[in-house]
Amino acid sequence: MDRELETQLEMLVDEASLADVLNALVSICGAKADHLRSNWADANTAKAWETAGKLIAGLAVKISL
């Protein structure tokens, strides 16, 4: 990731919270999985995105405590 994107990500965390950013990533992972499954019939990659979303969701819960 280049420095500019890293700075933008830091600003998102500052404006919301780390848990909120992680929860947004969970939604993005789910949307990517749905898109891959419905538009590309790529169940394997969709499953990988779903797994990533579940792992990130677990982190978000732990961070928000």
C-alpha positions in Angstrom: 0.0 0.0 0.0 1.4 3.4 -0.9 1.7 6.1 1.7 -1.2 8.2 0.3 -3.6 5.2 0.7 -2.2 4.5 4.2 -2.9 8.1 5.2 -6.5 7.9 3.9 -7.0 4.7 5.9 -5.6 6.4 9.0 -8.0 9.3 8.5 -10.9 6.8 8.2 -9.9 5.2 11.5 -9.5 8.6 13.1 -13.0 9.8 11.9 -14.8 6.6 12.8 -13.1 3.9 14.8 -11.0 0.9 14.1 -14.0 -1.4 14.8 -16.1 0.6 12.3 -13.5 0.3 9.6 -13.2 -3.4 10.2 -17.0 -3.8 10.1 -17.0 -1.9 6.8 -14.4 -4.4 5.5 -16.7 -7.2 6.6 -19.4 -5.8 4.4 -17.0 -5.4 1.5 -15.9 -9.0 1.8 -19.5 -10.2 1.8 -20.3 -8.0 -1.3 -17.2 -9.3 -3.1 -18.2 -12.9 -2.3 -21.7 -12.4 -3.6 -20.4 -10.7 -6.8 -18.0 -13.6 -7.5 -20.6 -16.2 -6.8 -23.4 -14.6 -8.9 -21.4 -13.0 -11.8 -18.4 -15.3 -12.2 -19.6 -18.6 -10.7 -16.4 -18.6 -8.7 -17.4 -20.4 -5.5 -13.8 -21.0 -4.4 -12.7 -17.3 -4.4 -16.1 -16.3 -3.0 -15.5 -18.7 -0.1 -12.1 -17.1 0.5 -13.7 -13.7 0.8 -16.4 -15.0 3.1 -13.7 -16.5 5.3 -11.8 -13.3 5.4 -15.0 -11.4 6.4 -15.6 -13.8 9.2 -12.1 -13.4 10.5 -12.3 -9.7 10.3 -15.7 -9.7 12.1 -14.1 -11.6 15.0 -11.4 -9.0 15.2 -13.9 -6.2 15.2 -15.7 -7.7 18.1 -12.5 -8.1 20.1 -11.4 -4.5 19.3 -14.8 -2.9 20.3 -14.6 -4.4 23.8 
